[in-house]
Each structure stands twice: as structure tokens, then as C-alpha cells.
Amino acid sequence: MVNRLFSIATLILSFYFAYKYRYRVINAILGRRWLRKIGISIAMQIPMIRDRVLSTVLQPNRPQNS
């Protein structure tokens, strides 16, 4: 019973600190090249994200710099 209570408290504290320092956690994760590649490949498999990124990158009426 005590072990289960301790585990739940630890889990709640972990989520609290992960949320509080979420930008530091994201920067630490994305600072690793292979984790960044995995994250981008997973994100690009989500149709909503992929469509938004590709529509931004491949705009048909974008002016050309000559």
C-alpha cells in the first residue's frame, strides 16, 4: 500500500516538473540529432501537421527572389 502511494506521488511530481520545465525538456530532447529526426519523422506521419508544413513550404504564389 505504501509502495503504491509512493509510486503515485512520484508520478504526479514527475508530471508537475515536466510541465513546469516543459521548454527545457523539449530543448534537451530536440538537442539530440537522432531524437530530432525521430520526432520529425513521427510528426510528418500525422496528416494535419504534414499538410500544414508542406503548404507553408510549398506555397504556389510565393514571390521568387532573383
PDB file of N, CA, C and O in Angstrom:
ATOM      1  N   MET A   1       0.816  -1.192   0.000  1.00  0.00           N
ATOM      2  CA  MET A   1       0.000   0.000   0.000  1.00  0.00           C
ATOM      3  C   MET A   1       0.864   1.261   0.000  1.00  0.00           C
ATOM      4  O   MET A   1       0.593   2.208  -0.739  1.00  0.00           O
ATOM      5  N   VAL A   2       1.901   1.264   0.833  1.00  0.00           N
ATOM      6  CA  VAL A   2       2.787   2.417   0.918  1.00  0.00           C
ATOM      7  C   VAL A   2       3.579   2.558  -0.383  1.00  0.00           C
ATOM      8  O   VAL A   2       3.793   3.672  -0.860  1.00  0.00           O
ATOM      9  N   ASN A   3       4.013   1.439  -0.956  1.00  0.00           N
ATOM     10  CA  ASN A   3       4.760   1.489  -2.207  1.00  0.00           C
ATOM     11  C   ASN A   3       3.904   2.051  -3.332  1.00  0.00           C
ATOM     12  O   ASN A   3       4.392   2.830  -4.151  1.00  0.00           O
ATOM     13  N   ARG A   4       2.668   1.675  -3.379  1.00  0.00           N
ATOM     14  CA  ARG A   4       1.762   2.171  -4.420  1.00  0.00           C
ATOM     15  C   ARG A   4       1.514   3.676  -4.255  1.00  0.00           C
ATOM     16  O   ARG A   4       1.488   4.414  -5.240  1.00  0.00           O
ATOM     17  N   LEU A   5       1.336   4.119  -3.029  1.00  0.00           N
ATOM     18  CA  LEU A   5       1.137   5.533  -2.746  1.00  0.00           C
ATOM     19  C   LEU A   5       2.389   6.329  -3.120  1.00  0.00           C
ATOM     20  O   LEU A   5       2.292   7.414  -3.693  1.00  0.00           O
ATOM     21  N   PHE A   6       3.553   5.787  -2.796  1.00  0.00           N
ATOM     22  CA  PHE A   6       4.814   6.433  -3.157  1.00  0.00           C
ATOM     23  C   PHE A   6       4.966   6.516  -4.671  1.00  0.00           C
ATOM     24  O   PHE A   6       5.423   7.538  -5.183  1.00  0.00           O
ATOM     25  N   SER A   7       4.598   5.478  -5.388  1.00  0.00           N
ATOM     26  CA  SER A   7       4.685   5.472  -6.851  1.00  0.00           C
ATOM     27  C   SER A   7       3.762   6.514  -7.467  1.00  0.00           C
ATOM     28  O   SER A   7       4.147   7.211  -8.406  1.00  0.00           O
ATOM     29  N   ILE A   8       2.555   6.621  -6.945  1.00  0.00           N
ATOM     30  CA  ILE A   8       1.604   7.613  -7.461  1.00  0.00           C
ATOM     31  C   ILE A   8       2.109   9.029  -7.194  1.00  0.00           C
ATOM     32  O   ILE A   8       2.022   9.891  -8.068  1.00  0.00           O
ATOM     33  N   ALA A   9       2.634   9.275  -5.996  1.00  0.00           N
ATOM     34  CA  ALA A   9       3.172  10.593  -5.656  1.00  0.00           C
ATOM     35  C   ALA A   9       4.354  10.941  -6.549  1.00  0.00           C
ATOM     36  O   ALA A   9       4.479  12.079  -7.000  1.00  0.00           O
ATOM     37  N   THR A  10       5.215   9.973  -6.805  1.00  0.00           N
ATOM     38  CA  THR A  10       6.358  10.199  -7.685  1.00  0.00           C
ATOM     39  C   THR A  10       5.904  10.506  -9.108  1.00  0.00           C
ATOM     40  O   THR A  10       6.468  11.381  -9.764  1.00  0.00           O
ATOM     41  N   LEU A  11       4.913   9.807  -9.577  1.00  0.00           N
ATOM     42  CA  LEU A  11       4.379  10.041 -10.915  1.00  0.00           C
ATOM     43  C   LEU A  11       3.785  11.437 -11.031  1.00  0.00           C
ATOM     44  O   LEU A  11       4.015  12.128 -12.024  1.00  0.00           O
ATOM     45  N   ILE A  12       3.028  11.857 -10.031  1.00  0.00           N
ATOM     46  CA  ILE A  12       2.421  13.193 -10.046  1.00  0.00           C
ATOM     47  C   ILE A  12       3.502  14.267 -10.017  1.00  0.00           C
ATOM     48  O   ILE A  12       3.415  15.245 -10.759  1.00  0.00           O
ATOM     49  N   LEU A  13       4.514  14.103  -9.177  1.00  0.00           N
ATOM     50  CA  LEU A  13       5.608  15.074  -9.134  1.00  0.00           C
ATOM     51  C   LEU A  13       6.383  15.113 -10.448  1.00  0.00           C
ATOM     52  O   LEU A  13       6.810  16.183 -10.882  1.00  0.00           O
ATOM     53  N   SER A  14       6.565  13.971 -11.076  1.00  0.00           N
ATOM     54  CA  SER A  14       7.265  13.927 -12.360  1.00  0.00           C
ATOM     55  C   SER A  14       6.497  14.701 -13.416  1.00  0.00           C
ATOM     56  O   SER A  14       7.089  15.473 -14.170  1.00  0.00           O
ATOM     57  N   PHE A  15       5.183  14.503 -13.479  1.00  0.00           N
ATOM     58  CA  PHE A  15       4.367  15.249 -14.438  1.00  0.00           C
ATOM     59  C   PHE A  15       4.383  16.747 -14.136  1.00  0.00           C
ATOM     60  O   PHE A  15       4.418  17.569 -15.052  1.00  0.00           O
ATOM     61  N   TYR A  16       4.358  17.095 -12.861  1.00  0.00           N
ATOM     62  CA  TYR A  16       4.384  18.506 -12.480  1.00  0.00           C
ATOM     63  C   TYR A  16       5.671  19.175 -12.963  1.00  0.00           C
ATOM     64  O   TYR A  16       5.626  20.237 -13.583  1.00  0.00           O
ATOM     65  N   PHE A  17       6.810  18.555 -12.679  1.00  0.00           N
ATOM     66  CA  PHE A  17       8.076  19.158 -13.084  1.00  0.00           C
ATOM     67  C   PHE A  17       8.285  19.109 -14.590  1.00  0.00           C
ATOM     68  O   PHE A  17       8.897  20.015 -15.155  1.00  0.00           O
ATOM     69  N   ALA A  18       7.788  18.071 -15.248  1.00  0.00           N
ATOM     70  CA  ALA A  18       7.884  18.013 -16.708  1.00  0.00           C
ATOM     71  C   ALA A  18       7.060  19.141 -17.332  1.00  0.00           C
ATOM     72  O   ALA A  18       7.468  19.719 -18.339  1.00  0.00           O
ATOM     73  N   TYR A  19       5.912  19.457 -16.745  1.00  0.00           N
ATOM     74  CA  TYR A  19       5.099  20.567 -17.250  1.00  0.00           C
ATOM     75  C   TYR A  19       5.733  21.905 -16.915  1.00  0.00           C
ATOM     76  O   TYR A  19       5.749  22.809 -17.751  1.00  0.00           O
ATOM     77  N   LYS A  20       6.249  22.043 -15.714  1.00  0.00           N
ATOM     78  CA  LYS A  20       6.849  23.305 -15.285  1.00  0.00           C
ATOM     79  C   LYS A  20       8.072  23.647 -16.138  1.00  0.00           C
ATOM     80  O   LYS A  20       8.275  24.806 -16.500  1.00  0.00           O
ATOM     81  N   TYR A  21       8.877  22.645 -16.454  1.00  0.00           N
ATOM     82  CA  TYR A  21      10.095  22.857 -17.238  1.00  0.00           C
ATOM     83  C   TYR A  21       9.952  22.260 -18.635  1.00  0.00           C
ATOM     84  O   TYR A  21      10.911  21.712 -19.177  1.00  0.00           O
ATOM     85  N   ARG A  22       8.762  22.363 -19.217  1.00  0.00           N
ATOM     86  CA  ARG A  22       8.485  21.702 -20.486  1.00  0.00           C
ATOM     87  C   ARG A  22       9.371  22.202 -21.619  1.00  0.00           C
ATOM     88  O   ARG A  22       9.778  21.409 -22.468  1.00  0.00           O
ATOM     89  N   TYR A  23       9.682  23.495 -21.655  1.00  0.00           N
ATOM     90  CA  TYR A  23      10.518  24.003 -22.739  1.00  0.00           C
ATOM     91  C   TYR A  23      11.960  23.538 -22.597  1.00  0.00           C
ATOM     92  O   TYR A  23      12.629  23.277 -23.596  1.00  0.00           O
ATOM     93  N   ARG A  24      12.436  23.435 -21.385  1.00  0.00           N
ATOM     94  CA  ARG A  24      13.786  22.893 -21.176  1.00  0.00           C
ATOM     95  C   ARG A  24      13.842  21.422 -21.562  1.00  0.00           C
ATOM     96  O   ARG A  24      14.823  20.957 -22.144  1.00  0.00           O
ATOM     97  N   VAL A  25      12.775  20.694 -21.229  1.00  0.00           N
ATOM     98  CA  VAL A  25      12.716  19.269 -21.582  1.00  0.00           C
ATOM     99  C   VAL A  25      12.697  19.114 -23.102  1.00  0.00           C
ATOM    100  O   VAL A  25      13.421  18.285 -23.654  1.00  0.00           O
ATOM    101  N   ILE A  26      11.869  19.914 -23.778  1.00  0.00           N
ATOM    102  CA  ILE A  26      11.786  19.837 -25.239  1.00  0.00           C
ATOM    103  C   ILE A  26      13.118  20.203 -25.871  1.00  0.00           C
ATOM    104  O   ILE A  26      13.551  19.536 -26.811  1.00  0.00           O
ATOM    105  N   ASN A  27      13.788  21.258 -25.376  1.00  0.00           N
ATOM    106  CA  ASN A  27      15.090  21.644 -25.918  1.00  0.00           C
ATOM    107  C   ASN A  27      16.136  20.565 -25.680  1.00  0.00           C
ATOM    108  O   ASN A  27      16.988  20.332 -26.537  1.00  0.00           O
ATOM    109  N   ALA A  28      16.084  19.905 -24.531  1.00  0.00           N
ATOM    110  CA  ALA A  28      17.041  18.828 -24.251  1.00  0.00           C
ATOM    111  C   ALA A  28      16.807  17.649 -25.185  1.00  0.00           C
ATOM    112  O   ALA A  28      17.757  17.037 -25.672  1.00  0.00           O
ATOM    113  N   ILE A  29      15.538  17.334 -25.434  1.00  0.00           N
ATOM    114  CA  ILE A  29      15.221  16.213 -26.319  1.00  0.00           C
ATOM    115  C   ILE A  29      15.589  16.549 -27.760  1.00  0.00           C
ATOM    116  O   ILE A  29      16.228  15.750 -28.444  1.00  0.00           O
ATOM    117  N   LEU A  30      15.184  17.736 -28.219  1.00  0.00           N
ATOM    118  CA  LEU A  30      15.447  18.100 -29.605  1.00  0.00           C
ATOM    119  C   LEU A  30      16.902  18.494 -29.844  1.00  0.00           C
ATOM    120  O   LEU A  30      17.309  18.676 -30.991  1.00  0.00           O
ATOM    121  N   GLY A  31      17.682  18.626 -28.790  1.00  0.00           N
ATOM    122  CA  GLY A  31      19.109  18.889 -28.937  1.00  0.00           C
ATOM    123  C   GLY A  31      19.877  17.667 -29.417  1.00  0.00           C
ATOM    124  O   GLY A  31      20.996  17.790 -29.915  1.00  0.00           O
ATOM    125  N   ARG A  32      19.294  16.517 -29.273  1.00  0.00           N
ATOM    126  CA  ARG A  32      19.914  15.281 -29.758  1.00  0.00           C
ATOM    127  C   ARG A  32      19.477  15.057 -31.203  1.00  0.00           C
ATOM    128  O   ARG A  32      18.283  15.010 -31.499  1.00  0.00           O
ATOM    129  N   ARG A  33      20.440  14.921 -32.085  1.00  0.00           N
ATOM    130  CA  ARG A  33      20.148  14.835 -33.516  1.00  0.00           C
ATOM    131  C   ARG A  33      19.232  13.656 -33.855  1.00  0.00           C
ATOM    132  O   ARG A  33      18.265  13.822 -34.600  1.00  0.00           O
ATOM    133  N   TRP A  34      19.523  12.476 -33.321  1.00  0.00           N
ATOM    134  CA  TRP A  34      18.736  11.286 -33.681  1.00  0.00           C
ATOM    135  C   TRP A  34      17.337  11.365 -33.098  1.00  0.00           C
ATOM    136  O   TRP A  34      16.395  10.873 -33.719  1.00  0.00           O
ATOM    137  N   LEU A  35      17.162  11.980 -31.903  1.00  0.00           N
ATOM    138  CA  LEU A  35      15.816  12.142 -31.355  1.00  0.00           C
ATOM    139  C   LEU A  35      15.016  13.166 -32.163  1.00  0.00           C
ATOM    140  O   LEU A  35      13.805  13.022 -32.332  1.00  0.00           O
ATOM    141  N   ARG A  36      15.702  14.200 -32.661  1.00  0.00           N
ATOM    142  CA  ARG A  36      15.046  15.205 -33.506  1.00  0.00           C
ATOM    143  C   ARG A  36      14.562  14.569 -34.801  1.00  0.00           C
ATOM    144  O   ARG A  36      13.452  14.849 -35.254  1.00  0.00           O
ATOM    145  N   LYS A  37      15.385  13.718 -35.397  1.00  0.00           N
ATOM    146  CA  LYS A  37      14.987  13.033 -36.633  1.00  0.00           C
ATOM    147  C   LYS A  37      13.783  12.130 -36.408  1.00  0.00           C
ATOM    148  O   LYS A  37      12.857  12.103 -37.218  1.00  0.00           O
ATOM    149  N   ILE A  38      13.801  11.389 -35.301  1.00  0.00           N
ATOM    150  CA  ILE A  38      12.678  10.504 -34.985  1.00  0.00           C
ATOM    151  C   ILE A  38      11.413  11.323 -34.742  1.00  0.00           C
ATOM    152  O   ILE A  38      10.337  10.960 -35.219  1.00  0.00           O
ATOM    153  N   GLY A  39      11.539  12.425 -34.004  1.00  0.00           N
ATOM    154  CA  GLY A  39      10.380  13.277 -33.716  1.00  0.00           C
ATOM    155  C   GLY A  39       9.784  13.880 -34.969  1.00  0.00           C
ATOM    156  O   GLY A  39       8.563  13.934 -35.114  1.00  0.00           O
ATOM    157  N   ILE A  40      10.632  14.335 -35.874  1.00  0.00           N
ATOM    158  CA  ILE A  40      10.136  14.921 -37.122  1.00  0.00           C
ATOM    159  C   ILE A  40       9.492  13.859 -37.997  1.00  0.00           C
ATOM    160  O   ILE A  40       8.454  14.109 -38.608  1.00  0.00           O
ATOM    161  N   SER A  41      10.094  12.675 -38.067  1.00  0.00           N
ATOM    162  CA  SER A  41       9.501  11.631 -38.902  1.00  0.00           C
ATOM    163  C   SER A  41       8.142  11.181 -38.348  1.00  0.00           C
ATOM    164  O   SER A  41       7.228  10.881 -39.116  1.00  0.00           O
ATOM    165  N   ILE A  42       8.012  11.136 -37.032  1.00  0.00           N
ATOM    166  CA  ILE A  42       6.719  10.786 -36.438  1.00  0.00           C
ATOM    167  C   ILE A  42       5.702  11.897 -36.692  1.00  0.00           C
ATOM    168  O   ILE A  42       4.551  11.619 -37.029  1.00  0.00           O
ATOM    169  N   ALA A  43       6.123  13.157 -36.532  1.00  0.00           N
ATOM    170  CA  ALA A  43       5.204  14.285 -36.753  1.00  0.00           C
ATOM    171  C   ALA A  43       4.748  14.354 -38.206  1.00  0.00           C
ATOM    172  O   ALA A  43       3.600  14.703 -38.479  1.00  0.00           O
ATOM    173  N   MET A  44       5.635  14.024 -39.136  1.00  0.00           N
ATOM    174  CA  MET A  44       5.270  14.105 -40.552  1.00  0.00           C
ATOM    175  C   MET A  44       4.331  12.973 -40.964  1.00  0.00           C
ATOM    176  O   MET A  44       3.786  13.008 -42.067  1.00  0.00           O
ATOM    177  N   GLN A  45       4.132  11.993 -40.127  1.00  0.00           N
ATOM    178  CA  GLN A  45       3.164  10.934 -40.414  1.00  0.00           C
ATOM    179  C   GLN A  45       1.751  11.329 -40.006  1.00  0.00           C
ATOM    180  O   GLN A  45       0.791  10.641 -40.353  1.00  0.00           O
ATOM    181  N   ILE A  46       1.617  12.427 -39.276  1.00  0.00           N
ATOM    182  CA  ILE A  46       0.302  12.931 -38.870  1.00  0.00           C
ATOM    183  C   ILE A  46      -0.195  13.857 -39.974  1.00  0.00           C
ATOM    184  O   ILE A  46       0.433  14.884 -40.234  1.00  0.00           O
ATOM    185  N   PRO A  47      -1.307  13.522 -40.633  1.00  0.00           N
ATOM    186  CA  PRO A  47      -1.746  14.275 -41.818  1.00  0.00           C
ATOM    187  C   PRO A  47      -1.947  15.775 -41.574  1.00  0.00           C
ATOM    188  O   PRO A  47      -1.583  16.581 -42.431  1.00  0.00           O
ATOM    189  N   MET A  48      -2.510  16.165 -40.446  1.00  0.00           N
ATOM    190  CA  MET A  48      -2.760  17.584 -40.192  1.00  0.00           C
ATOM    191  C   MET A  48      -1.448  18.373 -40.129  1.00  0.00           C
ATOM    192  O   MET A  48      -1.351  19.459 -40.699  1.00  0.00           O
ATOM    193  N   ILE A  49      -0.456  17.837 -39.447  1.00  0.00           N
ATOM    194  CA  ILE A  49       0.839  18.506 -39.332  1.00  0.00           C
ATOM    195  C   ILE A  49       1.544  18.521 -40.674  1.00  0.00           C
ATOM    196  O   ILE A  49       2.083  19.550 -41.082  1.00  0.00           O
ATOM    197  N   ARG A  50       1.547  17.378 -41.372  1.00  0.00           N
ATOM    198  CA  ARG A  50       2.217  17.280 -42.663  1.00  0.00           C
ATOM    199  C   ARG A  50       1.627  18.265 -43.664  1.00  0.00           C
ATOM    200  O   ARG A  50       2.370  18.940 -44.377  1.00  0.00           O
ATOM    201  N   ASP A  51       0.300  18.358 -43.727  1.00  0.00           N
ATOM    202  CA  ASP A  51      -0.342  19.279 -44.665  1.00  0.00           C
ATOM    203  C   ASP A  51      -0.010  20.727 -44.347  1.00  0.00           C
ATOM    204  O   ASP A  51       0.233  21.527 -45.251  1.00  0.00           O
ATOM    205  N   ARG A  52       0.001  21.062 -43.076  1.00  0.00           N
ATOM    206  CA  ARG A  52       0.301  22.439 -42.680  1.00  0.00           C
ATOM    207  C   ARG A  52       1.747  22.809 -43.016  1.00  0.00           C
ATOM    208  O   ARG A  52       2.007  23.899 -43.527  1.00  0.00           O
ATOM    209  N   VAL A  53       2.680  21.911 -42.732  1.00  0.00           N
ATOM    210  CA  VAL A  53       4.088  22.184 -43.014  1.00  0.00           C
ATOM    211  C   VAL A  53       4.318  22.273 -44.517  1.00  0.00           C
ATOM    212  O   VAL A  53       4.971  23.203 -44.990  1.00  0.00           O
ATOM    213  N   LEU A  54       3.793  21.327 -45.261  1.00  0.00           N
ATOM    214  CA  LEU A  54       4.020  21.328 -46.703  1.00  0.00           C
ATOM    215  C   LEU A  54       3.337  22.511 -47.384  1.00  0.00           C
ATOM    216  O   LEU A  54       3.868  23.044 -48.359  1.00  0.00           O
ATOM    217  N   SER A  55       2.176  22.931 -46.894  1.00  0.00           N
ATOM    218  CA  SER A  55       1.523  24.094 -47.504  1.00  0.00           C
ATOM    219  C   SER A  55       2.312  25.369 -47.223  1.00  0.00           C
ATOM    220  O   SER A  55       2.299  26.297 -48.032  1.00  0.00           O
ATOM    221  N   THR A  56       2.995  25.419 -46.087  1.00  0.00           N
ATOM    222  CA  THR A  56       3.825  26.585 -45.780  1.00  0.00           C
ATOM    223  C   THR A  56       5.089  26.587 -46.630  1.00  0.00           C
ATOM    224  O   THR A  56       5.505  27.632 -47.130  1.00  0.00           O
ATOM    225  N   VAL A  57       5.693  25.428 -46.791  1.00  0.00           N
ATOM    226  CA  VAL A  57       6.952  25.334 -47.533  1.00  0.00           C
ATOM    227  C   VAL A  57       6.721  25.465 -49.026  1.00  0.00           C
ATOM    228  O   VAL A  57       7.511  26.110 -49.715  1.00  0.00           O
ATOM    229  N   LEU A  58       5.670  24.875 -49.535  1.00  0.00           N
ATOM    230  CA  LEU A  58       5.428  24.823 -50.976  1.00  0.00           C
ATOM    231  C   LEU A  58       4.278  25.739 -51.398  1.00  0.00           C
ATOM    232  O   LEU A  58       3.348  25.295 -52.071  1.00  0.00           O
ATOM    233  N   GLN A  59       4.339  27.002 -51.009  1.00  0.00           N
ATOM    234  CA  GLN A  59       3.293  27.945 -51.395  1.00  0.00           C
ATOM    235  C   GLN A  59       3.414  28.245 -52.885  1.00  0.00           C
ATOM    236  O   GLN A  59       4.496  28.599 -53.354  1.00  0.00           O
ATOM    237  N   PRO A  60       2.304  28.108 -53.649  1.00  0.00           N
ATOM    238  CA  PRO A  60       2.394  28.314 -55.096  1.00  0.00           C
ATOM    239  C   PRO A  60       2.577  29.776 -55.503  1.00  0.00           C
ATOM    240  O   PRO A  60       3.174  30.032 -56.548  1.00  0.00           O
ATOM    241  N   ASN A  61       2.095  30.735 -54.732  1.00  0.00           N
ATOM    242  CA  ASN A  61       2.167  32.143 -55.112  1.00  0.00           C
ATOM    243  C   ASN A  61       3.262  32.902 -54.384  1.00  0.00           C
ATOM    244  O   ASN A  61       3.184  34.121 -54.228  1.00  0.00           O
ATOM    245  N   ARG A  62       4.263  32.195 -53.948  1.00  0.00           N
ATOM    246  CA  ARG A  62       5.352  32.835 -53.234  1.00  0.00           C
ATOM    247  C   ARG A  62       6.255  33.562 -54.216  1.00  0.00           C
ATOM    248  O   ARG A  62       6.655  32.979 -55.223  1.00  0.00           O
ATOM    249  N   PRO A  63       6.589  34.823 -53.950  1.00  0.00           N
ATOM    250  CA  PRO A  63       7.457  35.562 -54.889  1.00  0.00           C
ATOM    251  C   PRO A  63       8.870  34.970 -54.912  1.00  0.00           C
ATOM    252  O   PRO A  63       9.402  34.553 -53.884  1.00  0.00           O
ATOM    253  N   GLN A  64       9.447  34.944 -56.081  1.00  0.00           N
ATOM    254  CA  GLN A  64      10.792  34.416 -56.274  1.00  0.00           C
ATOM    255  C   GLN A  64      11.809  35.532 -56.121  1.00  0.00           C
ATOM    256  O   GLN A  64      11.625  36.624 -56.659  1.00  0.00           O
ATOM    257  N   ASN A  65      12.882  35.262 -55.388  1.00  0.00           N
ATOM    258  CA  ASN A  65      13.972  36.231 -55.277  1.00  0.00           C
ATOM    259  C   ASN A  65      14.930  36.015 -56.432  1.00  0.00           C
ATOM    260  O   ASN A  65      15.460  34.918 -56.611  1.00  0.00           O
ATOM    261  N   SER A  66      15.152  37.059 -57.215  1.00  0.00           N
ATOM    262  CA  SER A  66      16.035  36.932 -58.389  1.00  0.00           C
ATOM    263  C   SER A  66      17.362  37.574 -58.146  1.00  0.00           C
ATOM    264  O   SER A  66      18.224  37.561 -59.025  1.00  0.00           O
TER     265      SER A  66
END
